[in-house]
Structure formats: structure tokens, C-alpha cells
Amino acid sequence: MKNEYFTVKLTKEIQAELSQSFDCGNPALTTFLKSYEALDDFFGVTYVIKSKNGIIGYYNISTGHIENENHIRMGGTIYINCLAIDKLYQKKKFRTSYYSDILMNDCLQRIENLRNKVGFAFVTLSSTDEGYHLYERNGFCELEDDMQMAKNTGEDTCIPMYLPLDYEE
């Protein structure tokens, strides 16, 4: 059976046609998808997961770094600027997986594909309270006290998180 969803890079056409009906329940994340920044490759690259009915969810990724308390870089990162799922798909499953996990797995697979081209040691993000359990379920940890990352405007109330890659105990 053919997938009922697929991932594409956000274009002006998709944004104009489908983003107006998207609502994830978080005004900042809902507005981002409709903004110029969502299309601006200098900010990051936005990918949407679409169905025949519209946008299921989206994520925007860019680069960054983690530094220690002395401002010494500890490693490069791929930074998930935004990740959001439409309210119609929240807490709902496609077959055996939640749509939120499908979106997260798509994002992490795209990041893994980038590792063949660019070196980095971590995936980082700033989580809202609503997204925390999704990220924790997918292996992310809260940023340790001696680690720091740059934050975007409005992320002061968010929880900085990271996923170490190739971590060995």
C-alpha cells in the first residue's frame, strides 16, 4: 500500500496553497510556517509532511554549535529550529506510529543523511513543554548545566535539549 503522506521542501506554492489551514496550537510555530523565514535558506530549510488533505506537520533545520561554560566549542550541531504537527494529527496514529514520531523520524533521517556531507556531533533544539515528551521519547536529553547553545528570539521559556550522535558508554 502506498504511503498516505510524503515529505517535500517547503516552496512558495505549497506555503500559499496549504499553510493557511495549518494550526499546531502554538501561535509562534503556526505563524512560522506562514512566514518569510520558513522559506529563507539563511534561517534554515523547512520540510513539510503532506497528505492529500494538506500539511500534517513540518520541521526547519539549520546548523549551530554547543559550547561549554567557558565559551569553548564542544561540537557542531544540526539545530531543529521548529518542529510542529497540525492539531488534526496530534496524538493520532498512522498504522502503528504516532504522526509526531513519523515527523521526528523523518527529520532525524534527513539529519543522518547530512552527516555524510557535513561533520557534527549533536542534534539540538529548544523544546516547548508540549513537545518535551516527544523529544525525550526519541533520545533527546536536557542540555547539561555546563553546556550552552545559542537561542532564537522567544526561546527563553523553552527547554534546551540535545541528542548526542555516535555516543558510546
Chimera marker file (.cmm) of the C-alpha trace (Angstrom):
<marker_set name="trace">
<marker id="1" x="0.000" y="0.000" z="0.000" r="1" g="1" b="0" radius="0.5"/>
<marker id="2" x="1.313" y="3.424" z="-0.944" r="1" g="1" b="0" radius="0.5"/>
<marker id="3" x="2.088" y="5.883" z="1.873" r="1" g="1" b="0" radius="0.5"/>
<marker id="4" x="-0.660" y="8.356" z="2.569" r="1" g="1" b="0" radius="0.5"/>
<marker id="5" x="1.914" y="11.054" z="3.242" r="1" g="1" b="0" radius="0.5"/>
<marker id="6" x="5.190" y="12.311" z="1.769" r="1" g="1" b="0" radius="0.5"/>
<marker id="7" x="7.891" y="14.860" z="2.611" r="1" g="1" b="0" radius="0.5"/>
<marker id="8" x="8.859" y="17.822" z="0.438" r="1" g="1" b="0" radius="0.5"/>
<marker id="9" x="10.847" y="21.017" z="0.872" r="1" g="1" b="0" radius="0.5"/>
<marker id="10" x="8.560" y="23.967" z="1.533" r="1" g="1" b="0" radius="0.5"/>
<marker id="11" x="8.055" y="26.136" z="-1.548" r="1" g="1" b="0" radius="0.5"/>
<marker id="12" x="6.183" y="29.410" z="-2.077" r="1" g="1" b="0" radius="0.5"/>
<marker id="13" x="3.464" y="27.447" z="-3.867" r="1" g="1" b="0" radius="0.5"/>
<marker id="14" x="2.963" y="24.964" z="-1.030" r="1" g="1" b="0" radius="0.5"/>
<marker id="15" x="3.070" y="27.771" z="1.513" r="1" g="1" b="0" radius="0.5"/>
<marker id="16" x="0.458" y="29.814" z="-0.377" r="1" g="1" b="0" radius="0.5"/>
<marker id="17" x="-1.791" y="26.820" z="-1.040" r="1" g="1" b="0" radius="0.5"/>
<marker id="18" x="-1.668" y="24.858" z="2.203" r="1" g="1" b="0" radius="0.5"/>
<marker id="19" x="-0.109" y="26.725" z="5.122" r="1" g="1" b="0" radius="0.5"/>
<marker id="20" x="-3.155" y="28.896" z="5.878" r="1" g="1" b="0" radius="0.5"/>
<marker id="21" x="-5.104" y="25.891" z="7.208" r="1" g="1" b="0" radius="0.5"/>
<marker id="22" x="-2.196" y="24.650" z="9.367" r="1" g="1" b="0" radius="0.5"/>
<marker id="23" x="-2.629" y="25.091" z="13.138" r="1" g="1" b="0" radius="0.5"/>
<marker id="24" x="-0.499" y="23.245" z="15.666" r="1" g="1" b="0" radius="0.5"/>
<marker id="25" x="-1.935" y="25.063" z="18.692" r="1" g="1" b="0" radius="0.5"/>
<marker id="26" x="1.259" y="27.065" z="19.313" r="1" g="1" b="0" radius="0.5"/>
<marker id="27" x="0.879" y="30.532" z="17.740" r="1" g="1" b="0" radius="0.5"/>
<marker id="28" x="4.630" y="31.021" z="17.181" r="1" g="1" b="0" radius="0.5"/>
<marker id="29" x="5.057" y="27.656" z="15.426" r="1" g="1" b="0" radius="0.5"/>
<marker id="30" x="1.847" y="28.069" z="13.424" r="1" g="1" b="0" radius="0.5"/>
<marker id="31" x="2.892" y="31.559" z="12.292" r="1" g="1" b="0" radius="0.5"/>
<marker id="32" x="6.430" y="30.450" z="11.396" r="1" g="1" b="0" radius="0.5"/>
<marker id="33" x="5.161" y="28.116" z="8.646" r="1" g="1" b="0" radius="0.5"/>
<marker id="34" x="3.356" y="31.059" z="7.041" r="1" g="1" b="0" radius="0.5"/>
<marker id="35" x="6.311" y="33.451" z="7.352" r="1" g="1" b="0" radius="0.5"/>
<marker id="36" x="9.099" y="34.538" z="5.037" r="1" g="1" b="0" radius="0.5"/>
<marker id="37" x="11.641" y="32.884" z="7.380" r="1" g="1" b="0" radius="0.5"/>
<marker id="38" x="10.176" y="29.441" z="6.634" r="1" g="1" b="0" radius="0.5"/>
<marker id="39" x="11.325" y="29.912" z="3.025" r="1" g="1" b="0" radius="0.5"/>
<marker id="40" x="14.627" y="31.631" z="3.853" r="1" g="1" b="0" radius="0.5"/>
<marker id="41" x="17.543" y="29.203" z="3.466" r="1" g="1" b="0" radius="0.5"/>
<marker id="42" x="19.721" y="31.568" z="5.510" r="1" g="1" b="0" radius="0.5"/>
<marker id="43" x="17.497" y="30.827" z="8.523" r="1" g="1" b="0" radius="0.5"/>
<marker id="44" x="17.227" y="27.102" z="7.830" r="1" g="1" b="0" radius="0.5"/>
<marker id="45" x="15.491" y="24.711" z="5.481" r="1" g="1" b="0" radius="0.5"/>
<marker id="46" x="11.836" y="23.833" z="6.041" r="1" g="1" b="0" radius="0.5"/>
<marker id="47" x="10.364" y="20.466" z="5.104" r="1" g="1" b="0" radius="0.5"/>
<marker id="48" x="6.676" y="19.600" z="5.257" r="1" g="1" b="0" radius="0.5"/>
<marker id="49" x="4.990" y="16.262" z="5.529" r="1" g="1" b="0" radius="0.5"/>
<marker id="50" x="1.922" y="16.432" z="3.336" r="1" g="1" b="0" radius="0.5"/>
<marker id="51" x="-1.100" y="14.270" z="2.809" r="1" g="1" b="0" radius="0.5"/>
<marker id="52" x="-3.657" y="14.636" z="0.066" r="1" g="1" b="0" radius="0.5"/>
<marker id="53" x="-5.638" y="16.805" z="2.525" r="1" g="1" b="0" radius="0.5"/>
<marker id="54" x="-2.902" y="19.276" z="3.497" r="1" g="1" b="0" radius="0.5"/>
<marker id="55" x="0.108" y="19.676" z="5.739" r="1" g="1" b="0" radius="0.5"/>
<marker id="56" x="0.440" y="17.130" z="8.547" r="1" g="1" b="0" radius="0.5"/>
<marker id="57" x="3.498" y="18.773" z="10.075" r="1" g="1" b="0" radius="0.5"/>
<marker id="58" x="6.788" y="20.467" z="9.352" r="1" g="1" b="0" radius="0.5"/>
<marker id="59" x="10.309" y="20.976" z="10.628" r="1" g="1" b="0" radius="0.5"/>
<marker id="60" x="13.044" y="23.509" z="9.967" r="1" g="1" b="0" radius="0.5"/>
<marker id="61" x="16.710" y="22.620" z="10.402" r="1" g="1" b="0" radius="0.5"/>
<marker id="62" x="19.919" y="24.646" z="10.376" r="1" g="1" b="0" radius="0.5"/>
<marker id="63" x="23.391" y="24.491" z="11.884" r="1" g="1" b="0" radius="0.5"/>
<marker id="64" x="24.727" y="25.550" z="15.247" r="1" g="1" b="0" radius="0.5"/>
<marker id="65" x="27.161" y="24.536" z="17.945" r="1" g="1" b="0" radius="0.5"/>
<marker id="66" x="27.363" y="23.668" z="21.633" r="1" g="1" b="0" radius="0.5"/>
<marker id="67" x="29.906" y="25.367" z="23.834" r="1" g="1" b="0" radius="0.5"/>
<marker id="68" x="30.958" y="24.872" z="27.423" r="1" g="1" b="0" radius="0.5"/>
<marker id="69" x="30.639" y="27.418" z="30.215" r="1" g="1" b="0" radius="0.5"/>
<marker id="70" x="33.957" y="28.963" z="29.101" r="1" g="1" b="0" radius="0.5"/>
<marker id="71" x="32.522" y="29.518" z="25.595" r="1" g="1" b="0" radius="0.5"/>
<marker id="72" x="34.764" y="26.868" z="24.039" r="1" g="1" b="0" radius="0.5"/>
<marker id="73" x="33.040" y="24.910" z="21.268" r="1" g="1" b="0" radius="0.5"/>
<marker id="74" x="32.309" y="21.307" z="22.190" r="1" g="1" b="0" radius="0.5"/>
<marker id="75" x="30.951" y="20.288" z="18.810" r="1" g="1" b="0" radius="0.5"/>
<marker id="76" x="28.924" y="21.277" z="15.794" r="1" g="1" b="0" radius="0.5"/>
<marker id="77" x="25.204" y="20.649" z="15.704" r="1" g="1" b="0" radius="0.5"/>
<marker id="78" x="22.266" y="20.410" z="13.437" r="1" g="1" b="0" radius="0.5"/>
<marker id="79" x="19.671" y="22.591" z="15.112" r="1" g="1" b="0" radius="0.5"/>
<marker id="80" x="15.960" y="21.867" z="14.821" r="1" g="1" b="0" radius="0.5"/>
<marker id="81" x="14.580" y="25.409" z="14.758" r="1" g="1" b="0" radius="0.5"/>
<marker id="82" x="10.958" y="24.314" z="14.600" r="1" g="1" b="0" radius="0.5"/>
<marker id="83" x="9.028" y="21.053" z="14.579" r="1" g="1" b="0" radius="0.5"/>
<marker id="84" x="5.239" y="21.102" z="14.683" r="1" g="1" b="0" radius="0.5"/>
<marker id="85" x="2.292" y="18.896" z="13.845" r="1" g="1" b="0" radius="0.5"/>
<marker id="86" x="-1.203" y="20.059" z="12.946" r="1" g="1" b="0" radius="0.5"/>
<marker id="87" x="-3.817" y="19.677" z="15.699" r="1" g="1" b="0" radius="0.5"/>
<marker id="88" x="-5.761" y="17.261" z="13.479" r="1" g="1" b="0" radius="0.5"/>
<marker id="89" x="-2.854" y="14.780" z="13.674" r="1" g="1" b="0" radius="0.5"/>
<marker id="90" x="-1.717" y="15.278" z="17.271" r="1" g="1" b="0" radius="0.5"/>
<marker id="91" x="-1.965" y="12.115" z="19.413" r="1" g="1" b="0" radius="0.5"/>
<marker id="92" x="-3.138" y="10.181" z="16.345" r="1" g="1" b="0" radius="0.5"/>
<marker id="93" x="-1.546" y="7.177" z="14.696" r="1" g="1" b="0" radius="0.5"/>
<marker id="94" x="-0.856" y="6.162" z="11.129" r="1" g="1" b="0" radius="0.5"/>
<marker id="95" x="-0.853" y="2.389" z="11.312" r="1" g="1" b="0" radius="0.5"/>
<marker id="96" x="1.293" y="1.724" z="14.417" r="1" g="1" b="0" radius="0.5"/>
<marker id="97" x="3.196" y="5.032" z="14.780" r="1" g="1" b="0" radius="0.5"/>
<marker id="98" x="2.094" y="8.403" z="16.011" r="1" g="1" b="0" radius="0.5"/>
<marker id="99" x="2.257" y="11.105" z="13.360" r="1" g="1" b="0" radius="0.5"/>
<marker id="100" x="4.546" y="13.089" z="15.685" r="1" g="1" b="0" radius="0.5"/>
<marker id="101" x="7.029" y="10.186" z="15.728" r="1" g="1" b="0" radius="0.5"/>
<marker id="102" x="6.797" y="9.882" z="11.940" r="1" g="1" b="0" radius="0.5"/>
<marker id="103" x="7.645" y="13.597" z="11.664" r="1" g="1" b="0" radius="0.5"/>
<marker id="104" x="10.507" y="13.260" z="14.161" r="1" g="1" b="0" radius="0.5"/>
<marker id="105" x="11.896" y="10.159" z="12.416" r="1" g="1" b="0" radius="0.5"/>
<marker id="106" x="11.743" y="11.905" z="9.036" r="1" g="1" b="0" radius="0.5"/>
<marker id="107" x="13.663" y="14.851" z="10.492" r="1" g="1" b="0" radius="0.5"/>
<marker id="108" x="16.292" y="12.602" z="12.117" r="1" g="1" b="0" radius="0.5"/>
<marker id="109" x="16.694" y="10.575" z="8.908" r="1" g="1" b="0" radius="0.5"/>
<marker id="110" x="17.295" y="13.772" z="6.936" r="1" g="1" b="0" radius="0.5"/>
<marker id="111" x="19.844" y="14.823" z="9.555" r="1" g="1" b="0" radius="0.5"/>
<marker id="112" x="21.562" y="11.428" z="9.354" r="1" g="1" b="0" radius="0.5"/>
<marker id="113" x="21.816" y="11.842" z="5.572" r="1" g="1" b="0" radius="0.5"/>
<marker id="114" x="23.535" y="15.203" z="6.124" r="1" g="1" b="0" radius="0.5"/>
<marker id="115" x="26.195" y="13.527" z="8.265" r="1" g="1" b="0" radius="0.5"/>
<marker id="116" x="27.650" y="12.049" z="5.076" r="1" g="1" b="0" radius="0.5"/>
<marker id="117" x="28.335" y="15.598" z="3.848" r="1" g="1" b="0" radius="0.5"/>
<marker id="118" x="28.907" y="17.730" z="6.954" r="1" g="1" b="0" radius="0.5"/>
<marker id="119" x="30.521" y="16.920" z="10.291" r="1" g="1" b="0" radius="0.5"/>
<marker id="120" x="28.627" y="17.459" z="13.529" r="1" g="1" b="0" radius="0.5"/>
<marker id="121" x="28.368" y="15.733" z="16.880" r="1" g="1" b="0" radius="0.5"/>
<marker id="122" x="24.914" y="16.671" z="18.166" r="1" g="1" b="0" radius="0.5"/>
<marker id="123" x="21.335" y="17.465" z="17.231" r="1" g="1" b="0" radius="0.5"/>
<marker id="124" x="19.994" y="20.342" z="19.338" r="1" g="1" b="0" radius="0.5"/>
<marker id="125" x="16.650" y="22.065" z="19.820" r="1" g="1" b="0" radius="0.5"/>
<marker id="126" x="14.690" y="24.233" z="22.224" r="1" g="1" b="0" radius="0.5"/>
<marker id="127" x="11.615" y="22.326" z="23.365" r="1" g="1" b="0" radius="0.5"/>
<marker id="128" x="8.283" y="23.696" z="24.470" r="1" g="1" b="0" radius="0.5"/>
<marker id="129" x="6.599" y="21.956" z="27.383" r="1" g="1" b="0" radius="0.5"/>
<marker id="130" x="4.197" y="20.333" z="24.898" r="1" g="1" b="0" radius="0.5"/>
<marker id="131" x="6.982" y="18.837" z="22.796" r="1" g="1" b="0" radius="0.5"/>
<marker id="132" x="9.216" y="17.689" z="25.640" r="1" g="1" b="0" radius="0.5"/>
<marker id="133" x="7.949" y="14.095" z="25.835" r="1" g="1" b="0" radius="0.5"/>
<marker id="134" x="8.255" y="13.597" z="22.069" r="1" g="1" b="0" radius="0.5"/>
<marker id="135" x="11.909" y="14.580" z="22.165" r="1" g="1" b="0" radius="0.5"/>
<marker id="136" x="12.638" y="12.626" z="25.330" r="1" g="1" b="0" radius="0.5"/>
<marker id="137" x="10.960" y="9.556" z="23.806" r="1" g="1" b="0" radius="0.5"/>
<marker id="138" x="13.274" y="9.923" z="20.811" r="1" g="1" b="0" radius="0.5"/>
<marker id="139" x="16.510" y="10.023" z="22.830" r="1" g="1" b="0" radius="0.5"/>
<marker id="140" x="16.982" y="13.751" z="23.495" r="1" g="1" b="0" radius="0.5"/>
<marker id="141" x="18.307" y="14.897" z="26.888" r="1" g="1" b="0" radius="0.5"/>
<marker id="142" x="18.211" y="18.263" z="28.581" r="1" g="1" b="0" radius="0.5"/>
<marker id="143" x="21.334" y="20.270" z="27.929" r="1" g="1" b="0" radius="0.5"/>
<marker id="144" x="23.683" y="19.864" z="30.861" r="1" g="1" b="0" radius="0.5"/>
<marker id="145" x="24.424" y="22.838" z="33.114" r="1" g="1" b="0" radius="0.5"/>
<marker id="146" x="27.948" y="23.272" z="31.733" r="1" g="1" b="0" radius="0.5"/>
<marker id="147" x="26.738" y="23.278" z="28.105" r="1" g="1" b="0" radius="0.5"/>
<marker id="148" x="25.220" y="26.215" z="26.202" r="1" g="1" b="0" radius="0.5"/>
<marker id="149" x="23.766" y="26.882" z="22.788" r="1" g="1" b="0" radius="0.5"/>
<marker id="150" x="22.606" y="29.988" z="21.022" r="1" g="1" b="0" radius="0.5"/>
<marker id="151" x="18.878" y="30.628" z="21.308" r="1" g="1" b="0" radius="0.5"/>
<marker id="152" x="16.482" y="32.233" z="18.876" r="1" g="1" b="0" radius="0.5"/>
<marker id="153" x="14.259" y="35.129" z="19.923" r="1" g="1" b="0" radius="0.5"/>
<marker id="154" x="11.358" y="33.956" z="22.070" r="1" g="1" b="0" radius="0.5"/>
<marker id="155" x="13.046" y="30.734" z="23.231" r="1" g="1" b="0" radius="0.5"/>
<marker id="156" x="13.749" y="31.940" z="26.785" r="1" g="1" b="0" radius="0.5"/>
<marker id="157" x="10.955" y="29.757" z="28.162" r="1" g="1" b="0" radius="0.5"/>
<marker id="158" x="11.988" y="26.702" z="26.128" r="1" g="1" b="0" radius="0.5"/>
<marker id="159" x="13.994" y="23.745" z="27.389" r="1" g="1" b="0" radius="0.5"/>
<marker id="160" x="17.365" y="23.338" z="25.616" r="1" g="1" b="0" radius="0.5"/>
<marker id="161" x="17.850" y="19.698" z="24.585" r="1" g="1" b="0" radius="0.5"/>
<marker id="162" x="20.400" y="17.672" z="22.654" r="1" g="1" b="0" radius="0.5"/>
<marker id="163" x="20.843" y="14.266" z="21.065" r="1" g="1" b="0" radius="0.5"/>
<marker id="164" x="24.448" y="13.044" z="21.074" r="1" g="1" b="0" radius="0.5"/>
<marker id="165" x="25.389" y="11.185" z="17.915" r="1" g="1" b="0" radius="0.5"/>
<marker id="166" x="27.701" y="8.166" z="17.962" r="1" g="1" b="0" radius="0.5"/>
<marker id="167" x="27.647" y="8.198" z="21.741" r="1" g="1" b="0" radius="0.5"/>
<marker id="168" x="29.403" y="5.285" z="23.401" r="1" g="1" b="0" radius="0.5"/>
<marker id="169" x="29.205" y="4.493" z="27.117" r="1" g="1" b="0" radius="0.5"/>
<link id1="1" id2="2" r="1" g="1" b="0" radius="0.2"/>
<link id1="2" id2="3" r="1" g="1" b="0" radius="0.2"/>
<link id1="3" id2="4" r="1" g="1" b="0" radius="0.2"/>
<link id1="4" id2="5" r="1" g="1" b="0" radius="0.2"/>
<link id1="5" id2="6" r="1" g="1" b="0" radius="0.2"/>
<link id1="6" id2="7" r="1" g="1" b="0" radius="0.2"/>
<link id1="7" id2="8" r="1" g="1" b="0" radius="0.2"/>
<link id1="8" id2="9" r="1" g="1" b="0" radius="0.2"/>
<link id1="9" id2="10" r="1" g="1" b="0" radius="0.2"/>
<link id1="10" id2="11" r="1" g="1" b="0" radius="0.2"/>
<link id1="11" id2="12" r="1" g="1" b="0" radius="0.2"/>
<link id1="12" id2="13" r="1" g="1" b="0" radius="0.2"/>
<link id1="13" id2="14" r="1" g="1" b="0" radius="0.2"/>
<link id1="14" id2="15" r="1" g="1" b="0" radius="0.2"/>
<link id1="15" id2="16" r="1" g="1" b="0" radius="0.2"/>
<link id1="16" id2="17" r="1" g="1" b="0" radius="0.2"/>
<link id1="17" id2="18" r="1" g="1" b="0" radius="0.2"/>
<link id1="18" id2="19" r="1" g="1" b="0" radius="0.2"/>
<link id1="19" id2="20" r="1" g="1" b="0" radius="0.2"/>
<link id1="20" id2="21" r="1" g="1" b="0" radius="0.2"/>
<link id1="21" id2="22" r="1" g="1" b="0" radius="0.2"/>
<link id1="22" id2="23" r="1" g="1" b="0" radius="0.2"/>
<link id1="23" id2="24" r="1" g="1" b="0" radius="0.2"/>
<link id1="24" id2="25" r="1" g="1" b="0" radius="0.2"/>
<link id1="25" id2="26" r="1" g="1" b="0" radius="0.2"/>
<link id1="26" id2="27" r="1" g="1" b="0" radius="0.2"/>
<link id1="27" id2="28" r="1" g="1" b="0" radius="0.2"/>
<link id1="28" id2="29" r="1" g="1" b="0" radius="0.2"/>
<link id1="29" id2="30" r="1" g="1" b="0" radius="0.2"/>
<link id1="30" id2="31" r="1" g="1" b="0" radius="0.2"/>
<link id1="31" id2="32" r="1" g="1" b="0" radius="0.2"/>
<link id1="32" id2="33" r="1" g="1" b="0" radius="0.2"/>
<link id1="33" id2="34" r="1" g="1" b="0" radius="0.2"/>
<link id1="34" id2="35" r="1" g="1" b="0" radius="0.2"/>
<link id1="35" id2="36" r="1" g="1" b="0" radius="0.2"/>
<link id1="36" id2="37" r="1" g="1" b="0" radius="0.2"/>
<link id1="37" id2="38" r="1" g="1" b="0" radius="0.2"/>
<link id1="38" id2="39" r="1" g="1" b="0" radius="0.2"/>
<link id1="39" id2="40" r="1" g="1" b="0" radius="0.2"/>
<link id1="40" id2="41" r="1" g="1" b="0" radius="0.2"/>
<link id1="41" id2="42" r="1" g="1" b="0" radius="0.2"/>
<link id1="42" id2="43" r="1" g="1" b="0" radius="0.2"/>
<link id1="43" id2="44" r="1" g="1" b="0" radius="0.2"/>
<link id1="44" id2="45" r="1" g="1" b="0" radius="0.2"/>
<link id1="45" id2="46" r="1" g="1" b="0" radius="0.2"/>
<link id1="46" id2="47" r="1" g="1" b="0" radius="0.2"/>
<link id1="47" id2="48" r="1" g="1" b="0" radius="0.2"/>
<link id1="48" id2="49" r="1" g="1" b="0" radius="0.2"/>
<link id1="49" id2="50" r="1" g="1" b="0" radius="0.2"/>
<link id1="50" id2="51" r="1" g="1" b="0" radius="0.2"/>
<link id1="51" id2="52" r="1" g="1" b="0" radius="0.2"/>
<link id1="52" id2="53" r="1" g="1" b="0" radius="0.2"/>
<link id1="53" id2="54" r="1" g="1" b="0" radius="0.2"/>
<link id1="54" id2="55" r="1" g="1" b="0" radius="0.2"/>
<link id1="55" id2="56" r="1" g="1" b="0" radius="0.2"/>
<link id1="56" id2="57" r="1" g="1" b="0" radius="0.2"/>
<link id1="57" id2="58" r="1" g="1" b="0" radius="0.2"/>
<link id1="58" id2="59" r="1" g="1" b="0" radius="0.2"/>
<link id1="59" id2="60" r="1" g="1" b="0" radius="0.2"/>
<link id1="60" id2="61" r="1" g="1" b="0" radius="0.2"/>
<link id1="61" id2="62" r="1" g="1" b="0" radius="0.2"/>
<link id1="62" id2="63" r="1" g="1" b="0" radius="0.2"/>
<link id1="63" id2="64" r="1" g="1" b="0" radius="0.2"/>
<link id1="64" id2="65" r="1" g="1" b="0" radius="0.2"/>
<link id1="65" id2="66" r="1" g="1" b="0" radius="0.2"/>
<link id1="66" id2="67" r="1" g="1" b="0" radius="0.2"/>
<link id1="67" id2="68" r="1" g="1" b="0" radius="0.2"/>
<link id1="68" id2="69" r="1" g="1" b="0" radius="0.2"/>
<link id1="69" id2="70" r="1" g="1" b="0" radius="0.2"/>
<link id1="70" id2="71" r="1" g="1" b="0" radius="0.2"/>
<link id1="71" id2="72" r="1" g="1" b="0" radius="0.2"/>
<link id1="72" id2="73" r="1" g="1" b="0" radius="0.2"/>
<link id1="73" id2="74" r="1" g="1" b="0" radius="0.2"/>
<link id1="74" id2="75" r="1" g="1" b="0" radius="0.2"/>
<link id1="75" id2="76" r="1" g="1" b="0" radius="0.2"/>
<link id1="76" id2="77" r="1" g="1" b="0" radius="0.2"/>
<link id1="77" id2="78" r="1" g="1" b="0" radius="0.2"/>
<link id1="78" id2="79" r="1" g="1" b="0" radius="0.2"/>
<link id1="79" id2="80" r="1" g="1" b="0" radius="0.2"/>
<link id1="80" id2="81" r="1" g="1" b="0" radius="0.2"/>
<link id1="81" id2="82" r="1" g="1" b="0" radius="0.2"/>
<link id1="82" id2="83" r="1" g="1" b="0" radius="0.2"/>
<link id1="83" id2="84" r="1" g="1" b="0" radius="0.2"/>
<link id1="84" id2="85" r="1" g="1" b="0" radius="0.2"/>
<link id1="85" id2="86" r="1" g="1" b="0" radius="0.2"/>
<link id1="86" id2="87" r="1" g="1" b="0" radius="0.2"/>
<link id1="87" id2="88" r="1" g="1" b="0" radius="0.2"/>
<link id1="88" id2="89" r="1" g="1" b="0" radius="0.2"/>
<link id1="89" id2="90" r="1" g="1" b="0" radius="0.2"/>
<link id1="90" id2="91" r="1" g="1" b="0" radius="0.2"/>
<link id1="91" id2="92" r="1" g="1" b="0" radius="0.2"/>
<link id1="92" id2="93" r="1" g="1" b="0" radius="0.2"/>
<link id1="93" id2="94" r="1" g="1" b="0" radius="0.2"/>
<link id1="94" id2="95" r="1" g="1" b="0" radius="0.2"/>
<link id1="95" id2="96" r="1" g="1" b="0" radius="0.2"/>
<link id1="96" id2="97" r="1" g="1" b="0" radius="0.2"/>
<link id1="97" id2="98" r="1" g="1" b="0" radius="0.2"/>
<link id1="98" id2="99" r="1" g="1" b="0" radius="0.2"/>
<link id1="99" id2="100" r="1" g="1" b="0" radius="0.2"/>
<link id1="100" id2="101" r="1" g="1" b="0" radius="0.2"/>
<link id1="101" id2="102" r="1" g="1" b="0" radius="0.2"/>
<link id1="102" id2="103" r="1" g="1" b="0" radius="0.2"/>
<link id1="103" id2="104" r="1" g="1" b="0" radius="0.2"/>
<link id1="104" id2="105" r="1" g="1" b="0" radius="0.2"/>
<link id1="105" id2="106" r="1" g="1" b="0" radius="0.2"/>
<link id1="106" id2="107" r="1" g="1" b="0" radius="0.2"/>
<link id1="107" id2="108" r="1" g="1" b="0" radius="0.2"/>
<link id1="108" id2="109" r="1" g="1" b="0" radius="0.2"/>
<link id1="109" id2="110" r="1" g="1" b="0" radius="0.2"/>
<link id1="110" id2="111" r="1" g="1" b="0" radius="0.2"/>
<link id1="111" id2="112" r="1" g="1" b="0" radius="0.2"/>
<link id1="112" id2="113" r="1" g="1" b="0" radius="0.2"/>
<link id1="113" id2="114" r="1" g="1" b="0" radius="0.2"/>
<link id1="114" id2="115" r="1" g="1" b="0" radius="0.2"/>
<link id1="115" id2="116" r="1" g="1" b="0" radius="0.2"/>
<link id1="116" id2="117" r="1" g="1" b="0" radius="0.2"/>
<link id1="117" id2="118" r="1" g="1" b="0" radius="0.2"/>
<link id1="118" id2="119" r="1" g="1" b="0" radius="0.2"/>
<link id1="119" id2="120" r="1" g="1" b="0" radius="0.2"/>
<link id1="120" id2="121" r="1" g="1" b="0" radius="0.2"/>
<link id1="121" id2="122" r="1" g="1" b="0" radius="0.2"/>
<link id1="122" id2="123" r="1" g="1" b="0" radius="0.2"/>
<link id1="123" id2="124" r="1" g="1" b="0" radius="0.2"/>
<link id1="124" id2="125" r="1" g="1" b="0" radius="0.2"/>
<link id1="125" id2="126" r="1" g="1" b="0" radius="0.2"/>
<link id1="126" id2="127" r="1" g="1" b="0" radius="0.2"/>
<link id1="127" id2="128" r="1" g="1" b="0" radius="0.2"/>
<link id1="128" id2="129" r="1" g="1" b="0" radius="0.2"/>
<link id1="129" id2="130" r="1" g="1" b="0" radius="0.2"/>
<link id1="130" id2="131" r="1" g="1" b="0" radius="0.2"/>
<link id1="131" id2="132" r="1" g="1" b="0" radius="0.2"/>
<link id1="132" id2="133" r="1" g="1" b="0" radius="0.2"/>
<link id1="133" id2="134" r="1" g="1" b="0" radius="0.2"/>
<link id1="134" id2="135" r="1" g="1" b="0" radius="0.2"/>
<link id1="135" id2="136" r="1" g="1" b="0" radius="0.2"/>
<link id1="136" id2="137" r="1" g="1" b="0" radius="0.2"/>
<link id1="137" id2="138" r="1" g="1" b="0" radius="0.2"/>
<link id1="138" id2="139" r="1" g="1" b="0" radius="0.2"/>
<link id1="139" id2="140" r="1" g="1" b="0" radius="0.2"/>
<link id1="140" id2="141" r="1" g="1" b="0" radius="0.2"/>
<link id1="141" id2="142" r="1" g="1" b="0" radius="0.2"/>
<link id1="142" id2="143" r="1" g="1" b="0" radius="0.2"/>
<link id1="143" id2="144" r="1" g="1" b="0" radius="0.2"/>
<link id1="144" id2="145" r="1" g="1" b="0" radius="0.2"/>
<link id1="145" id2="146" r="1" g="1" b="0" radius="0.2"/>
<link id1="146" id2="147" r="1" g="1" b="0" radius="0.2"/>
<link id1="147" id2="148" r="1" g="1" b="0" radius="0.2"/>
<link id1="148" id2="149" r="1" g="1" b="0" radius="0.2"/>
<link id1="149" id2="150" r="1" g="1" b="0" radius="0.2"/>
<link id1="150" id2="151" r="1" g="1" b="0" radius="0.2"/>
<link id1="151" id2="152" r="1" g="1" b="0" radius="0.2"/>
<link id1="152" id2="153" r="1" g="1" b="0" radius="0.2"/>
<link id1="153" id2="154" r="1" g="1" b="0" radius="0.2"/>
<link id1="154" id2="155" r="1" g="1" b="0" radius="0.2"/>
<link id1="155" id2="156" r="1" g="1" b="0" radius="0.2"/>
<link id1="156" id2="157" r="1" g="1" b="0" radius="0.2"/>
<link id1="157" id2="158" r="1" g="1" b="0" radius="0.2"/>
<link id1="158" id2="159" r="1" g="1" b="0" radius="0.2"/>
<link id1="159" id2="160" r="1" g="1" b="0" radius="0.2"/>
<link id1="160" id2="161" r="1" g="1" b="0" radius="0.2"/>
<link id1="161" id2="162" r="1" g="1" b="0" radius="0.2"/>
<link id1="162" id2="163" r="1" g="1" b="0" radius="0.2"/>
<link id1="163" id2="164" r="1" g="1" b="0" radius="0.2"/>
<link id1="164" id2="165" r="1" g="1" b="0" radius="0.2"/>
<link id1="165" id2="166" r="1" g="1" b="0" radius="0.2"/>
<link id1="166" id2="167" r="1" g="1" b="0" radius="0.2"/>
<link id1="167" id2="168" r="1" g="1" b="0" radius="0.2"/>
<link id1="168" id2="169" r="1" g="1" b="0" radius="0.2"/>
</marker_set>
